[in-house]
Amino acid sequence: QVQLVESGGGLVQAGGSLRLSCAASESIASLNPIGWYRQAPGKQRVLVATISRSGSTNYADSVKGRFSATIANAKNTMYLQMNSLKPEDTAVYYCNAHIILRGSIYPDKWGQGTQVTVSS
């Protein structure tokens, strides 16, 4: 079944940047994005940013001014640009979107998660 595939996590020093990507496993699919979430060890998954297909965004207060969620013009990939990273941003990050493929909608799909670790 079609899935969301994430990439771009890793280890970075405080103050650094990373960009996460999220696309469907079928290259011809497009996305109706919902947002990005993160889950730190021992904590619940929380919303980081919402994004619509038109590109409208909202952000959690903790990341406002540092993170930017976007969607490609072709609507096939969503991104989370993370700047000025802090150790408290360390978490597994998940994308969430509806996938549109060959006229069918696959609702509320989640990426597999990608680890972001920020060292102090």
C-alpha positions as a Markdown table, in Angstrom:
| # | Residue | x | y | z |
|---|---|---|---|---|
| 1 | Gln | 0.0 | 0.0 | 0.0 |
| 2 | Val | 1.2 | 3.5 | -0.7 |
| 3 | Gln | 3.1 | 5.1 | 2.2 |
| 4 | Leu | 4.8 | 8.3 | 3.3 |
| 5 | Val | 8.6 | 8.1 | 3.3 |
| 6 | Glu | 10.7 | 10.6 | 5.3 |
| 7 | Ser | 14.3 | 11.6 | 5.0 |
| 8 | Gly | 16.7 | 14.2 | 6.2 |
| 9 | Gly | 17.1 | 13.6 | 9.9 |
| 10 | Gly | 20.5 | 13.3 | 11.7 |
| 11 | Leu | 22.8 | 14.7 | 14.3 |
| 12 | Val | 23.6 | 18.4 | 14.4 |
| 13 | Gln | 25.1 | 20.8 | 16.8 |
| 14 | Ala | 23.0 | 23.5 | 18.5 |
| 15 | Gly | 22.5 | 26.4 | 16.2 |
| 16 | Gly | 22.6 | 24.2 | 13.1 |
| 17 | Ser | 20.0 | 23.4 | 10.5 |
| 18 | Leu | 18.4 | 20.4 | 9.0 |
| 19 | Arg | 15.7 | 19.9 | 6.3 |
| 20 | Leu | 13.3 | 17.0 | 6.5 |
| 21 | Ser | 11.5 | 15.7 | 3.4 |
| 22 | Cys | 8.4 | 13.6 | 3.1 |
| 23 | Ala | 7.0 | 12.1 | -0.1 |
| 24 | Ala | 4.7 | 9.2 | -1.1 |
| 25 | Ser | 6.3 | 5.9 | -1.9 |
| 26 | Glu | 4.6 | 6.1 | -5.4 |
| 27 | Ser | 6.3 | 8.8 | -7.4 |
| 28 | Ile | 3.1 | 9.8 | -9.3 |
| 29 | Ala | 1.2 | 10.4 | -6.1 |
| 30 | Ser | 0.5 | 13.8 | -4.7 |
| 31 | Leu | 0.0 | 15.0 | -1.1 |
| 32 | Asn | -2.7 | 16.8 | 0.7 |
| 33 | Pro | -0.5 | 17.7 | 3.7 |
| 34 | Ile | -1.7 | 17.9 | 7.3 |
| 35 | Gly | 1.5 | 18.7 | 9.2 |
| 36 | Trp | 4.6 | 17.7 | 11.1 |
| 37 | Tyr | 4.8 | 16.2 | 14.6 |
| 38 | Arg | 7.6 | 15.2 | 16.9 |
| 39 | Gln | 8.0 | 12.8 | 19.8 |
| 40 | Ala | 10.7 | 13.2 | 22.4 |
| 41 | Pro | 11.8 | 10.2 | 24.5 |
| 42 | Gly | 9.2 | 9.5 | 27.2 |
| 43 | Lys | 6.8 | 12.1 | 25.9 |
| 44 | Gln | 3.7 | 12.2 | 23.8 |
| 45 | Arg | 3.7 | 13.1 | 20.1 |
| 46 | Val | 3.1 | 16.8 | 19.6 |
| 47 | Leu | 2.2 | 19.1 | 16.7 |
| 48 | Val | 5.1 | 21.1 | 15.3 |
| 49 | Ala | 3.5 | 22.7 | 12.3 |
| 50 | Thr | 0.4 | 22.5 | 10.1 |
| 51 | Ile | 0.5 | 23.0 | 6.4 |
| 52 | Ser | -2.3 | 23.0 | 3.8 |
| 53 | Arg | -2.1 | 22.1 | 0.1 |
| 54 | Ser | -2.1 | 25.8 | -0.7 |
| 55 | Gly | 0.9 | 26.3 | 1.6 |
| 56 | Ser | -0.8 | 28.0 | 4.6 |
| 57 | Thr | 1.0 | 27.2 | 7.8 |
| 58 | Asn | 0.8 | 27.5 | 11.6 |
| 59 | Tyr | 3.5 | 26.7 | 14.1 |
| 60 | Ala | 3.9 | 25.7 | 17.7 |
| 61 | Asp | 5.2 | 28.5 | 19.8 |
| 62 | Ser | 8.3 | 26.6 | 20.5 |
| 63 | Val | 9.4 | 26.6 | 16.9 |
| 64 | Lys | 8.0 | 29.8 | 15.6 |
| 65 | Gly | 10.6 | 31.8 | 13.7 |
| 66 | Arg | 13.0 | 28.9 | 13.5 |
| 67 | Phe | 11.1 | 26.2 | 11.5 |
| 68 | Ser | 9.4 | 26.5 | 8.1 |
| 69 | Ala | 7.0 | 24.0 | 6.6 |
| 70 | Thr | 6.5 | 24.1 | 2.8 |
| 71 | Ile | 5.1 | 21.9 | 0.0 |
| 72 | Ala | 6.7 | 21.5 | -3.4 |
| 73 | Asn | 5.0 | 23.2 | -6.4 |
| 74 | Ala | 4.2 | 19.7 | -7.8 |
| 75 | Lys | 2.5 | 18.9 | -4.4 |
| 76 | Asn | 4.4 | 15.7 | -4.2 |
| 77 | Thr | 6.8 | 16.4 | -1.4 |
| 78 | Met | 6.5 | 18.3 | 1.9 |
| 79 | Tyr | 9.4 | 19.8 | 3.8 |
| 80 | Leu | 10.3 | 21.0 | 7.2 |
| 81 | Gln | 13.2 | 23.4 | 7.3 |
| 82 | Met | 14.7 | 23.6 | 10.8 |
| 83 | Asn | 17.1 | 26.4 | 11.7 |
| 84 | Ser | 18.7 | 27.5 | 14.9 |
| 85 | Leu | 18.2 | 24.1 | 16.3 |
| 86 | Lys | 18.3 | 23.6 | 20.1 |
| 87 | Pro | 18.9 | 20.5 | 22.2 |
| 88 | Glu | 15.2 | 20.5 | 23.2 |
| 89 | Asp | 14.3 | 20.0 | 19.5 |
| 90 | Thr | 15.7 | 16.4 | 19.8 |
| 91 | Ala | 13.0 | 14.0 | 18.9 |
| 92 | Val | 11.6 | 11.7 | 16.2 |
| 93 | Tyr | 9.8 | 13.7 | 13.6 |
| 94 | Tyr | 6.8 | 12.5 | 11.7 |
| 95 | Cys | 5.0 | 13.8 | 8.7 |
| 96 | Asn | 1.2 | 13.4 | 8.3 |
| 97 | Ala | -0.7 | 13.8 | 5.0 |
| 98 | His | -3.4 | 12.4 | 2.8 |
| 99 | Ile | -2.1 | 10.7 | -0.3 |
| 100 | Ile | -3.8 | 11.1 | -3.7 |
| 101 | Leu | -3.0 | 8.4 | -6.2 |
| 102 | Arg | -4.8 | 7.5 | -9.4 |
| 103 | Gly | -8.0 | 9.2 | -8.3 |
| 104 | Ser | -8.1 | 7.5 | -4.9 |
| 105 | Ile | -7.4 | 9.1 | -1.5 |
| 106 | Tyr | -5.4 | 7.4 | 1.2 |
| 107 | Pro | -6.3 | 9.4 | 4.3 |
| 108 | Asp | -4.2 | 10.3 | 7.3 |
| 109 | Lys | -1.0 | 8.6 | 6.4 |
| 110 | Trp | 2.1 | 8.9 | 8.7 |
| 111 | Gly | 5.7 | 8.8 | 7.8 |
| 112 | Gln | 8.0 | 6.2 | 9.4 |
| 113 | Gly | 9.7 | 8.9 | 11.5 |
| 114 | Thr | 13.1 | 10.3 | 11.3 |
| 115 | Gln | 15.5 | 11.0 | 14.3 |
| 116 | Val | 16.7 | 14.5 | 14.9 |
| 117 | Thr | 19.4 | 14.8 | 17.5 |
| 118 | Val | 20.8 | 18.2 | 18.5 |
| 119 | Ser | 23.9 | 18.3 | 20.6 |
| 120 | Ser | 24.8 | 21.1 | 23.0 |
